[in-house]
Amino acid sequence: MNIMKRMNYKRKFVLYVVILSLFISSFLLYSPETHVFSASGEPEITVTAPAAGSLFEVTTVEFTGIISDEQTPPNELIVKVFEQPKNAEQPIDITEDGKLTITPQANFADFTYVKDFSQGVHKITFFVSDQQGFSNKSEQTITVGQSQTTAAALDGTADSAQPTAAGDNPAEMDGKQPGTVDSGTSEPDQENPSMDQPASNETTGNQLTVKKIGNRPYMANMFLIPRGRADQYTPGKKAPRGFLPAEDMTRVPLNYQILIEVRSTGSIPENQPLITVFGEAVEGKEKRIKETIIDEDVTAYVYTFTPEKTFTAGTSYDVYLNPNFKNDLEFNIIPRFLKFTTVSAHHQDVKDFNQGTGEHIADIPDDQRSLDFNIHGNYSNVTNACAYCHSTHNGGNPNLEGGTIRAKEDNLCLACHDGTLSSAGIPEADKYNTSKFKHAQNHLEKAAACTSCHNPHIPGTPANPNSLQSYKVKDQNGIHFEPYTYKKASTAAGGADDFSLCLSCHNKSKNKNIAQYYTNENFTNQSGHNIIKTKDSGSRLKGQLPCAECHETHGSNNIKMLREDLGNIQPDENLSKFSKTSGRWNAAAERQFCLACHKTKNNTVLYGRTAKFNKTIIEHQGKDLVCSQCHGGESKTFIEAAHAPSITNQTPNAEPSASELDNPVSP
């Protein structure tokens, strides 16, 4: 009898243990369907609302979502918000422009982001990063509706006497001289006295202080390099052969890795993630390989990122610099996006040129190829590449265009380069061959011709990855050809040679003479756009602003190819956005364009400097007064005021001509 009781007690005890275990495990394993947790060691982010493609009649939009990471507590995850402007390659960090709230839970965190958006379509990307340097993203596109009043303002039919989007209210303008630019460095600018420094070290909104600007770490160089050759790189010296500058590079070999040089006045902690690469599920290892003292104040730190697998052919990759990367002075690096595109492995019958088992032409660096396997083919090699675009017997024009790709004019190029195939897409390609794009229409047989700037028959090189046209050069060695250049924020130094592609047409012999504002010292010496970059901007600029700061190359909603979003670092697109889609150029449009940068509230930053504006000058208080009457030099034209604005206090004494208002800037 006692034995039976003991057995019953044991059975009951075991049953209780089983029930208790199931009860506890139900809590441990429970996860609502709307909660997404990381199962791969990388952070996860999901935007739960609004739904993709949502349309809002109000400007204030709230995003909600969930972040998680199996290895990082939710309160240590970092969320950043970026917006992709329609006419630009590089997304803009808008995290601080709205209100981001993160609420940690047990194994995840809820987040909300609230911001006022302008009317139009907005492509938003949410990034989450953990302490190990892994990142993930979620993209969302929304549309904010336009009222009748806003639509009228955008198409140029609104009353020009009304304040512009940039603001014409004198009460909103600060007390600085027009045309001057705030210095972003603690060092005085002796070479350009117009670059004066802020009066204090306080931070107002997104305005960067003198102390902060002078001490931020910055990306000095980024290269795509052959694997195993990182030790050949020395900061401050010429990059070895085969090292490709990363920004906008095309035809990148598949077996390359990434090298980044960061410079800083303060030391940088060792175990700190720097980059994340987005493409087709790229995973890899980041390593700091070298420290080099540049001078007594600055040290260079060299990092590599090596993908676990080779890159995918015909794919564009984004490289994202961790915005929380900082030095021991607690100053963060400026977040950066850079884009590159790998070589296509599926062109010109590449299967016929395999070098060995499993090895393709795409795996071989450009400088090691015995033949030129440019995607467009090389007429010196006996191939069938010509037949893609030309037809020997059935060509419809003197160039025998036709071939396999049966398209006319620039549609021939867009048949591949519209972003849908394994070729580099053209930003805003839908605007490229429309009335919005009238590039070089004054001297070409057909406006908007791709071959005006690009030569489809020359191979891409590290110095000319986009196959730009060449020009004849005569020197002591005879006659040879050099490719035109079109440099931007990361590479331009400010001289005319940096923009030879644009100035080859925009000169006194062919079009509006823009070249004089880059070559004539009478203009460059007095130009308010002759800028000396700050020490930590990561730029080389010491001269005139690049063309790309104000103009879009391949298409724009605005007339004259003018950009909608202005500034290298844009704190608030609602303030800085410029819009003039049609209609007559007038004082309101001119003021809106200039004040997109020069209005203090906007804090538009260019090369580490912030433009200023003086509200106390009487002429600045007149809404119907064009900026060019004071800042357009002797010509009093906006074309001069935009490219080489004079810094002056003179009172206007002449009215702008009708032709100037209708043709303010060269495209």
C-alpha positions as CSV (number, residue, x, y, z in Angstrom):
1,M,0.0,0.0,0.0
2,N,2.8,2.4,0.9
3,I,4.6,1.5,-2.3
4,M,1.5,2.4,-4.3
5,K,1.2,5.8,-2.6
6,R,4.9,6.6,-3.3
7,M,4.4,5.8,-7.0
8,N,1.4,8.1,-7.1
9,Y,3.4,10.9,-5.6
10,K,6.1,10.4,-8.1
11,R,3.6,10.4,-11.0
12,K,2.0,13.6,-9.7
13,F,5.4,15.2,-9.2
14,V,6.5,14.4,-12.8
15,L,3.1,15.6,-14.1
16,Y,3.5,18.9,-12.2
17,V,7.0,19.4,-13.6
18,V,5.8,18.8,-17.2
19,I,2.8,21.2,-16.8
20,L,5.1,23.8,-15.2
21,S,7.6,23.4,-18.0
22,L,4.9,23.8,-20.7
23,F,3.6,26.9,-18.9
24,I,7.0,28.6,-18.7
25,S,7.9,27.7,-22.3
26,S,4.7,29.2,-23.5
27,F,5.9,32.6,-22.3
28,L,9.4,32.1,-23.6
29,L,8.3,31.1,-27.1
30,Y,5.4,33.4,-27.5
31,S,5.8,36.1,-30.3
32,P,2.9,38.1,-31.8
33,E,2.7,37.8,-35.5
34,T,3.3,41.5,-35.9
35,H,6.7,41.3,-34.1
36,V,9.7,40.5,-36.2
37,F,12.8,39.2,-34.4
38,S,16.2,38.7,-35.8
39,A,17.1,35.1,-36.4
40,S,20.3,35.6,-38.3
41,G,22.5,37.7,-36.0
42,E,21.7,40.8,-37.9
43,P,19.3,43.5,-36.7
44,E,15.8,43.5,-38.1
45,I,13.5,46.4,-38.9
46,T,9.9,46.4,-40.1
47,V,7.8,49.4,-40.9
48,T,4.2,48.4,-39.8
49,A,2.5,51.6,-40.8
50,P,1.7,53.4,-43.1
51,A,1.2,50.9,-45.9
52,A,3.6,51.3,-48.9
53,G,2.3,53.8,-51.4
54,S,0.0,55.5,-49.0
55,L,-1.4,58.9,-50.0
56,F,-1.8,61.6,-47.4
57,E,-3.9,64.8,-47.6
58,V,-2.0,66.3,-44.6
59,T,1.7,67.1,-44.5
60,T,2.4,65.5,-41.1
61,V,3.1,61.8,-41.4
62,E,3.8,59.2,-38.7
63,F,5.7,56.0,-39.3
64,T,5.6,53.1,-36.8
65,G,7.6,50.0,-36.8
66,I,9.6,47.4,-34.9
67,I,13.3,46.7,-34.5
68,S,15.1,43.7,-32.9
69,D,18.4,41.9,-32.7
70,E,19.1,38.6,-31.0
71,Q,22.5,39.7,-29.8
72,T,21.9,43.4,-28.9
73,P,19.5,44.8,-26.3
74,P,16.8,46.9,-28.0
75,N,17.8,50.0,-26.2
76,E,21.2,49.9,-27.8
77,L,20.0,49.7,-31.4
78,I,20.4,52.8,-33.5
79,V,17.8,54.0,-36.0
80,K,18.5,56.5,-38.8
81,V,16.0,57.9,-41.4
82,F,17.0,58.9,-44.9
83,E,15.2,60.3,-47.9
84,Q,16.1,59.7,-51.5
85,P,15.7,63.0,-53.5
86,K,14.2,62.3,-57.0
87,N,17.1,64.0,-58.8
88,A,20.1,62.9,-56.8
89,E,22.1,59.8,-56.2
90,Q,22.9,60.3,-52.5
91,P,20.1,60.0,-49.8
92,I,19.7,62.8,-47.2
93,D,19.7,62.1,-43.5
94,I,16.4,63.5,-42.2
95,T,16.5,61.8,-38.7
96,E,16.9,65.1,-36.9
97,D,14.3,66.9,-39.0
98,G,11.5,64.9,-37.4
99,K,10.8,63.3,-34.1
100,L,12.1,59.7,-33.6
101,T,10.9,57.8,-30.5
102,I,12.1,54.3,-29.6
103,T,10.3,52.4,-26.9
104,P,12.2,49.2,-25.7
105,Q,10.2,46.1,-24.9
106,A,11.5,42.7,-23.7
107,N,13.1,41.4,-26.9
108,F,12.4,44.2,-29.3
109,A,11.6,47.9,-29.5
110,D,8.7,49.9,-31.0
111,F,9.6,53.0,-32.9
112,T,7.7,56.0,-34.3
113,Y,8.9,58.7,-36.6
114,V,6.9,61.9,-37.2
115,K,7.8,64.6,-39.7
116,D,6.2,67.3,-41.8
117,F,6.7,66.6,-45.5
118,S,6.3,68.8,-48.6
119,Q,3.8,67.9,-51.3
120,G,4.9,65.1,-53.6
121,V,6.4,61.6,-53.6
122,H,8.9,60.7,-50.8
123,K,11.1,57.6,-50.8
124,I,12.0,57.0,-47.1
125,T,14.6,54.5,-45.9
126,F,14.8,53.4,-42.2
127,F,18.2,52.0,-41.1
128,V,18.9,50.0,-37.9
129,S,22.4,49.3,-36.7
130,D,23.7,47.2,-33.8
131,Q,26.9,47.5,-31.8
132,Q,28.7,45.0,-34.0
133,G,28.3,47.1,-37.1
134,F,25.6,45.1,-38.8
135,S,22.8,47.0,-40.4
136,N,19.5,46.5,-42.1
137,K,17.0,48.7,-43.8
138,S,13.3,49.0,-44.7
139,E,12.2,51.3,-47.6
140,Q,8.8,53.0,-47.8
141,T,7.3,55.3,-50.4
142,I,4.5,57.8,-49.6
143,T,2.8,60.6,-51.4
144,V,1.7,63.8,-49.8
145,G,-1.1,65.5,-51.7
146,Q,-1.0,69.0,-53.2
147,S,-3.5,71.7,-52.5
148,Q,-4.6,74.0,-55.4
149,T,-2.6,76.8,-53.9
150,T,0.6,74.8,-53.7
151,A,0.1,73.4,-57.2
152,A,-0.2,77.0,-58.6
153,A,2.9,78.0,-56.8
154,L,4.9,75.0,-58.2
155,D,3.9,75.6,-61.8
156,G,4.7,79.3,-61.7
157,T,1.2,80.7,-61.9
158,A,0.9,81.9,-58.4
159,D,1.2,85.6,-57.6
160,S,4.9,86.4,-57.6
161,A,4.3,89.0,-54.9
162,Q,3.6,86.3,-52.3
163,P,6.6,85.1,-50.2
164,T,8.4,82.2,-51.8
165,A,9.0,78.8,-50.3
166,A,12.5,79.9,-49.3
167,G,11.0,82.9,-47.5
168,D,11.0,86.6,-48.3
169,N,10.1,87.8,-44.8
170,P,12.9,90.1,-43.6
171,A,12.1,89.1,-40.0
172,E,13.3,85.6,-40.8
173,M,16.7,86.6,-42.1
174,D,19.8,87.0,-40.0
175,G,22.2,89.9,-39.9
176,K,25.0,88.8,-42.2
177,Q,26.3,90.1,-45.5
178,P,24.7,88.6,-48.7
179,G,27.0,86.3,-50.6
180,T,29.3,85.6,-47.7
181,V,29.7,82.1,-46.5
182,D,30.1,81.0,-42.9
183,S,33.5,79.4,-42.3
184,G,33.3,75.9,-40.9
185,T,36.8,75.7,-39.6
186,S,38.6,77.1,-36.6
187,E,41.4,78.4,-38.9
188,P,40.9,81.9,-40.3
189,D,40.7,82.1,-44.1
190,Q,43.4,84.5,-45.2
191,E,43.1,83.6,-48.9
192,N,39.4,84.5,-49.1
193,P,38.3,87.2,-46.7
194,S,34.6,86.7,-47.5
195,M,34.7,83.4,-45.6
196,D,34.2,84.7,-42.1
197,Q,33.7,82.6,-39.0
198,P,30.6,82.3,-36.8
199,A,30.5,84.6,-33.8
200,S,30.1,81.9,-31.2
201,N,30.5,78.2,-30.6
202,E,26.9,77.6,-29.8
203,T,24.8,75.2,-31.8
204,T,21.4,76.5,-33.2
205,G,19.3,73.7,-34.7
206,N,21.4,71.8,-37.2
207,Q,24.0,74.6,-37.5
208,L,27.5,73.2,-36.9
209,T,29.7,75.0,-34.5
210,V,33.3,76.1,-35.3
211,K,34.7,73.6,-32.7
212,K,32.6,70.7,-34.0
213,I,33.4,71.3,-37.6
214,G,37.1,71.4,-36.9
215,N,37.2,68.1,-35.1
216,R,34.9,65.7,-36.9
217,P,36.3,62.5,-38.4
218,Y,35.8,62.4,-42.2
219,M,36.2,60.1,-45.1
220,A,39.3,61.1,-47.0
221,N,39.3,58.4,-49.7
222,M,37.4,55.3,-50.7
223,F,38.7,52.8,-53.2
224,L,37.6,49.5,-54.8
225,I,40.7,47.3,-54.8
226,P,41.9,43.8,-55.8
227,R,41.8,41.4,-52.9
228,G,45.0,41.0,-51.0
229,R,46.6,44.3,-52.0
230,A,45.4,46.6,-49.2
231,D,48.9,46.7,-47.6
232,Q,50.1,48.5,-50.7
233,Y,48.0,51.6,-49.8
234,T,49.7,54.5,-48.0
235,P,47.7,57.5,-46.9
236,G,48.9,60.7,-48.4
237,K,50.5,59.0,-51.4
238,K,49.2,58.1,-54.9
239,A,46.9,55.1,-55.0
240,P,48.5,52.0,-56.5
241,R,47.5,50.8,-60.0
242,G,44.2,48.9,-60.1
243,F,42.7,50.9,-57.2
244,L,39.4,52.4,-58.4
245,P,37.8,55.5,-56.9
246,A,34.5,54.2,-55.6
247,E,32.1,57.0,-56.1
248,D,29.9,56.4,-59.3
249,M,32.5,53.8,-60.5
250,T,31.2,51.4,-63.1
251,R,32.5,48.1,-64.5
252,V,33.9,47.1,-61.1
253,P,35.5,43.6,-61.1
254,L,33.6,41.0,-59.1
255,N,36.5,39.9,-56.9
256,Y,37.3,43.3,-55.4
257,Q,37.1,44.6,-51.9
258,I,36.5,48.0,-50.4
259,L,39.2,50.3,-48.8
260,I,38.3,53.4,-46.8
261,E,40.6,56.0,-45.3
262,V,39.2,58.1,-42.4
263,R,41.1,61.1,-41.0
264,S,40.6,62.6,-37.6
265,T,42.1,65.1,-35.2
266,G,41.1,62.9,-32.2
267,S,42.0,59.2,-31.9
268,I,39.4,56.7,-33.1
269,P,38.6,53.7,-30.9
270,E,39.6,50.3,-32.3
271,N,36.5,48.3,-32.1
272,Q,34.0,50.5,-33.9
273,P,32.0,49.5,-37.0
274,L,32.4,51.9,-40.0
275,I,30.6,50.6,-43.1
276,T,27.7,48.5,-44.3
277,V,27.3,47.4,-47.9
278,F,23.9,47.0,-49.5
279,G,23.4,45.1,-52.7
280,E,22.4,41.5,-52.9
281,A,22.7,40.2,-49.3
282,V,26.4,41.3,-48.9
283,E,28.1,39.9,-45.9
284,G,31.7,40.4,-45.1
285,K,34.4,41.3,-42.6
286,E,35.6,44.8,-41.7
287,K,39.1,45.3,-40.5
288,R,41.3,48.3,-39.5
289,I,44.7,47.6,-41.1
290,K,46.7,50.8,-40.7
291,E,47.2,54.0,-38.8
292,T,49.4,56.8,-40.3
293,I,50.2,60.2,-38.8
294,I,49.6,62.8,-41.5
295,D,50.7,65.8,-39.4
296,E,50.8,66.8,-35.7
297,D,47.0,67.2,-35.6
298,V,45.6,64.6,-38.0
299,T,45.9,60.8,-38.1
300,A,44.7,58.5,-41.0
301,Y,43.0,55.2,-40.3
302,V,42.6,52.7,-43.1
303,Y,39.8,50.1,-43.1
304,T,38.9,47.3,-45.4
305,F,35.7,45.5,-46.1
306,T,36.0,42.1,-47.7
307,P,32.8,40.4,-48.9
308,E,32.5,36.7,-48.0
309,K,31.5,36.0,-51.6
310,T,32.4,37.9,-54.7
311,F,30.2,40.7,-55.9
312,T,27.3,39.9,-58.3
313,A,27.7,40.9,-61.9
314,G,25.7,43.9,-63.2
315,T,24.7,45.0,-59.8
316,S,24.7,48.4,-58.1
317,Y,25.9,48.6,-54.5
318,D,25.4,51.2,-51.8
319,V,28.1,51.8,-49.2
320,Y,26.8,53.3,-46.0
321,L,29.0,55.0,-43.4
322,N,27.9,54.4,-39.9
323,P,26.6,57.7,-38.5
324,N,27.5,56.7,-35.0
325,F,31.2,56.3,-35.9
326,K,33.1,58.8,-33.7
327,N,36.5,59.8,-32.3
328,D,37.5,60.1,-28.7
329,L,36.4,63.7,-28.7
330,E,32.8,62.4,-29.1
331,F,32.4,63.9,-32.6
332,N,30.5,61.8,-35.1
333,I,31.5,61.3,-38.7
334,I,29.2,62.7,-41.4
335,P,27.0,59.8,-42.8
336,R,27.8,59.1,-46.4
337,F,26.4,57.0,-49.2
338,L,28.5,56.0,-52.2
339,K,27.4,54.0,-55.1
340,F,29.2,51.7,-57.5
341,T,28.2,49.2,-60.2
342,T,29.9,45.9,-61.1
343,V,30.8,44.8,-64.6
344,S,28.2,42.8,-66.5
345,A,29.1,39.1,-67.1
346,H,26.4,38.7,-69.7
347,H,27.4,40.9,-72.6
348,Q,29.4,40.4,-75.8
349,D,29.1,36.6,-75.7
350,V,31.3,36.6,-72.6
351,K,30.9,32.8,-72.5
352,D,33.3,32.6,-75.4
353,F,36.0,34.4,-73.4
354,N,36.2,32.2,-70.3
355,Q,39.8,32.1,-69.0
356,G,39.4,28.8,-67.2
357,T,37.0,26.6,-65.3
358,G,34.7,28.8,-63.4
359,E,36.6,32.0,-64.3
360,H,35.0,34.8,-66.3
361,I,36.2,38.1,-67.8
362,A,34.2,39.8,-65.1
363,D,36.6,38.3,-62.6
364,I,39.7,39.9,-64.2
365,P,40.7,43.4,-63.3
366,D,40.8,45.9,-66.2
367,D,44.5,46.4,-66.0
368,Q,45.1,42.6,-66.5
369,R,42.8,42.0,-69.5
370,S,44.5,41.3,-72.8
371,L,41.5,42.4,-74.8
372,D,39.0,45.1,-74.2
373,F,35.7,43.6,-73.2
374,N,33.8,46.9,-72.9
375,I,30.1,46.3,-72.8
376,H,29.7,48.1,-76.1
377,G,32.4,46.0,-77.7
378,N,35.6,47.2,-79.5
379,Y,35.6,47.6,-83.2
380,S,39.3,46.6,-83.3
381,N,38.3,43.1,-82.1
382,V,36.4,40.8,-84.5
383,T,33.2,40.5,-82.6
384,N,29.5,40.7,-83.2
385,A,29.1,43.5,-80.6
386,C,28.6,46.2,-83.4
387,A,25.4,44.4,-84.5
388,Y,23.7,45.2,-81.2
389,C,23.4,48.9,-82.2
390,H,24.2,49.0,-86.0
391,S,22.9,47.2,-89.0
392,T,25.2,47.0,-92.0
393,H,22.5,46.7,-94.7
394,N,19.3,48.0,-92.9
395,G,20.6,51.0,-90.9
396,G,18.1,53.8,-91.0
397,N,20.5,56.7,-91.0
398,P,24.2,57.6,-91.9
399,N,25.2,56.0,-88.6
400,L,23.5,52.7,-89.6
401,E,21.6,52.6,-86.3
402,G,19.3,49.7,-86.0
403,G,20.8,46.3,-85.3
404,T,19.5,43.9,-82.6
405,I,18.3,46.7,-80.4
406,R,15.7,48.2,-82.7
407,A,15.3,51.6,-81.2
408,K,15.7,55.2,-82.5
409,E,18.0,58.0,-81.3
410,D,18.5,58.1,-77.5
411,N,16.0,55.3,-76.9
412,L,18.8,53.1,-78.3
413,C,20.8,53.9,-75.1
414,L,17.8,53.8,-72.8
415,A,16.9,50.3,-74.0
416,C,19.6,49.1,-71.6
417,H,20.3,52.1,-69.4
418,D,16.8,52.6,-67.9
419,G,17.8,50.7,-64.8
420,T,15.7,47.6,-65.6
421,L,18.6,45.5,-67.0
422,S,22.1,44.7,-65.6
423,S,23.4,48.1,-66.7
424,A,23.8,51.3,-64.9
425,G,20.5,53.2,-64.8
426,I,20.2,56.9,-65.6
427,P,18.7,58.9,-62.7
428,E,15.3,60.3,-63.8
429,A,15.6,58.6,-67.2
430,D,11.9,59.2,-67.8
431,K,12.6,63.0,-68.0
432,Y,15.7,62.5,-70.1
433,N,14.1,62.6,-73.6
434,T,11.3,65.1,-72.8
435,S,10.8,68.8,-72.8
436,K,12.3,68.9,-69.3
437,F,15.7,67.9,-70.8
438,K,16.8,70.5,-73.4
439,H,20.6,70.1,-72.8
440,A,22.7,71.7,-75.5
441,Q,19.6,72.4,-77.7
442,N,21.1,75.5,-79.2
443,H,24.0,73.9,-81.1
444,L,23.1,70.2,-81.6
445,E,21.0,68.7,-84.4
446,K,18.9,66.9,-81.7
447,A,18.5,68.0,-78.2
448,A,19.3,65.6,-75.3
449,A,21.7,63.3,-77.3
450,C,23.5,60.8,-75.1
451,T,26.5,60.8,-77.5
452,S,26.9,64.6,-76.9
453,C,28.6,63.6,-73.7
454,H,29.3,59.9,-73.9
455,N,31.2,57.9,-76.4
456,P,29.8,54.3,-76.7
457,H,32.9,53.1,-78.5
458,I,35.5,53.7,-75.9
459,P,36.2,51.5,-72.9
460,G,35.6,52.6,-69.4
461,T,38.7,53.3,-67.4
462,P,39.3,54.2,-63.7
463,A,39.8,57.8,-64.8
464,N,36.8,57.8,-67.2
465,P,34.4,55.1,-65.9
466,N,31.4,56.7,-67.7
467,S,33.0,56.8,-71.2
468,L,32.9,60.6,-71.6
469,Q,33.8,62.1,-74.9
470,S,37.4,63.2,-75.5
471,Y,39.0,66.3,-76.9
472,K,42.1,66.9,-78.9
473,V,45.2,68.1,-77.0
474,K,48.4,69.2,-78.7
475,D,51.7,69.3,-76.7
476,Q,55.4,68.6,-77.1
477,N,54.6,64.9,-77.7
478,G,52.2,65.6,-80.5
479,I,48.5,65.3,-80.7
480,H,46.5,63.0,-78.4
481,F,43.1,62.9,-76.8
482,E,42.0,63.5,-73.3
483,P,38.6,62.6,-71.8
484,Y,36.4,65.4,-70.6
485,T,35.8,65.7,-66.9
486,Y,32.7,66.2,-64.8
487,K,33.7,66.3,-61.2
488,K,31.4,66.6,-58.2
489,A,31.6,67.1,-54.5
490,S,34.1,64.4,-53.6
491,T,36.6,65.1,-56.4
492,A,36.3,68.7,-57.6
493,A,39.0,71.2,-56.8
494,G,37.2,74.1,-58.4
495,G,39.2,74.8,-61.5
496,A,37.9,74.9,-65.0
497,D,39.5,71.6,-65.9
498,D,37.3,69.9,-63.4
499,F,34.2,70.7,-65.5
500,S,35.6,70.5,-69.0
501,L,32.6,68.4,-70.2
502,C,30.2,71.3,-69.4
503,L,32.5,74.1,-70.5
504,S,33.2,72.5,-73.8
505,C,29.8,73.7,-74.9
506,H,29.0,76.4,-72.4
507,N,31.6,78.8,-73.7
508,K,31.6,82.0,-75.9
509,S,31.9,80.1,-79.1
510,K,28.9,77.7,-78.7
511,N,26.5,78.8,-76.0
512,K,26.2,81.1,-72.9
513,N,29.7,81.8,-71.8
514,I,29.8,80.1,-68.5
515,A,33.5,79.2,-68.9
516,Q,34.6,82.8,-68.2
517,Y,33.3,82.5,-64.6
518,Y,35.8,79.7,-64.1
519,T,38.8,81.0,-66.0
520,N,38.7,84.8,-65.8
521,E,40.3,86.1,-62.6
522,N,38.1,89.2,-62.7
523,F,35.2,87.0,-61.9
524,T,36.8,84.3,-59.7
525,N,38.5,86.8,-57.4
526,Q,35.3,88.6,-56.5
527,S,33.1,85.5,-56.6
528,G,31.1,84.7,-53.5
529,H,31.0,81.1,-54.8
530,N,34.8,80.8,-54.8
531,I,34.9,78.5,-51.8
532,I,37.7,77.1,-49.7
533,K,36.4,73.9,-48.2
534,T,36.7,73.2,-44.4
535,K,39.4,70.9,-43.2
536,D,37.1,68.1,-42.3
537,S,34.6,68.3,-45.1
538,G,36.3,65.4,-47.0
539,S,36.4,67.6,-50.1
540,R,39.3,69.1,-52.2
541,L,37.4,72.2,-53.3
542,K,39.4,75.4,-53.4
543,G,37.6,77.3,-56.1
544,Q,34.3,77.7,-57.9
545,L,31.3,75.6,-57.0
546,P,30.9,72.5,-59.2
547,C,28.2,72.7,-61.9
548,A,26.4,69.7,-60.2
549,E,25.6,71.7,-57.1
550,C,22.9,73.6,-59.0
551,H,22.2,71.6,-62.1
552,E,21.0,68.0,-62.8
553,T,22.7,66.3,-65.7
554,H,20.1,63.8,-66.9
555,G,16.8,65.5,-66.0
556,S,14.9,67.8,-63.6
557,N,11.4,68.9,-62.9
558,N,12.7,72.4,-63.0
559,I,13.4,74.6,-65.9
560,K,17.1,75.2,-66.9
561,M,18.0,71.8,-65.4
562,L,18.0,73.3,-61.9
563,R,18.1,71.0,-58.9
564,E,15.3,70.7,-56.5
565,D,17.4,69.8,-53.5
566,L,20.5,72.0,-52.8
567,G,23.5,71.5,-50.5
568,N,25.9,68.6,-49.6
569,I,24.2,68.1,-46.3
570,Q,20.6,69.1,-46.2
571,P,18.9,69.5,-42.8
572,D,15.3,70.1,-44.0
573,E,14.1,69.6,-47.5
574,N,10.9,71.5,-46.7
575,L,13.0,74.7,-46.4
576,S,15.7,74.1,-49.0
577,K,13.6,72.6,-51.9
578,F,13.5,74.8,-55.0
579,S,10.7,74.5,-57.6
580,K,10.2,76.3,-60.9
581,T,8.7,73.8,-63.3
582,S,7.4,76.3,-65.9
583,G,6.5,79.9,-66.6
584,R,8.5,83.1,-66.8
585,W,11.6,83.6,-64.6
586,N,10.8,86.4,-62.2
587,A,12.0,88.0,-59.0
588,A,10.2,85.5,-56.8
589,A,11.8,82.5,-58.6
590,E,15.2,84.2,-58.4
591,R,14.9,84.9,-54.7
592,Q,13.6,81.5,-54.0
593,F,16.6,79.9,-55.8
594,C,19.2,82.0,-54.0
595,L,17.6,81.8,-50.6
596,A,17.3,78.0,-50.8
597,C,21.0,78.2,-49.6
598,H,21.3,81.7,-48.3
599,K,18.4,81.8,-45.9
600,T,19.8,81.2,-42.4
601,K,17.0,79.0,-41.2
602,N,17.8,76.5,-43.9
603,N,21.4,75.9,-42.7
604,T,22.3,74.6,-46.1
605,V,25.9,73.3,-45.9
606,L,28.3,73.2,-48.8
607,Y,31.8,71.9,-48.3
608,G,31.6,72.5,-44.5
609,R,30.3,76.0,-44.9
610,T,26.9,77.6,-44.4
611,A,25.7,80.5,-46.5
612,K,24.5,83.7,-44.8
613,F,22.1,86.5,-45.5
614,N,21.8,90.1,-44.1
615,K,18.2,91.0,-43.3
616,T,19.1,94.6,-42.4
617,I,20.0,95.6,-46.0
618,I,17.1,97.5,-47.4
619,E,17.3,95.9,-50.8
620,H,16.9,92.5,-49.2
621,Q,13.5,93.5,-47.9
622,G,11.9,94.0,-51.3
623,K,10.0,90.9,-52.6
624,D,10.0,92.2,-56.2
625,L,13.8,92.9,-56.4
626,V,16.0,90.4,-58.2
627,C,19.3,89.4,-56.5
628,S,21.2,90.0,-59.7
629,Q,20.7,93.7,-59.6
630,C,23.3,93.9,-56.8
631,H,25.2,90.6,-57.1
632,G,25.2,90.3,-60.9
633,G,28.4,92.4,-61.4
634,E,28.5,94.9,-64.2
635,S,26.2,92.9,-66.4
636,K,23.5,92.7,-63.6
637,T,22.4,89.4,-65.0
638,F,21.5,86.3,-63.0
639,I,23.8,84.2,-65.1
640,E,26.7,86.1,-63.5
641,A,25.0,86.3,-60.0
642,A,24.6,82.5,-60.0
643,H,28.1,81.6,-61.2
644,A,30.3,84.4,-59.7
645,P,28.2,86.5,-57.4
646,S,29.8,89.8,-56.4
647,I,29.8,90.8,-52.7
648,T,28.6,94.4,-52.5
649,N,26.4,96.8,-50.7
650,Q,25.6,98.9,-53.7
651,T,22.1,100.1,-54.4
652,P,20.5,98.8,-57.6
653,N,20.3,101.4,-60.3
654,A,19.1,99.4,-63.3
655,E,16.1,97.2,-64.1
656,P,16.7,93.7,-65.4
657,S,16.0,93.2,-69.1
658,A,13.2,91.1,-70.3
659,S,15.6,88.7,-71.9
660,E,17.5,88.2,-68.6
661,L,14.3,87.3,-66.8
662,D,13.4,84.8,-69.5
663,N,16.9,83.3,-69.7
664,P,18.4,83.6,-66.3
665,V,20.9,80.7,-66.3
666,S,22.5,78.5,-68.8
667,P,21.4,74.9,-68.3
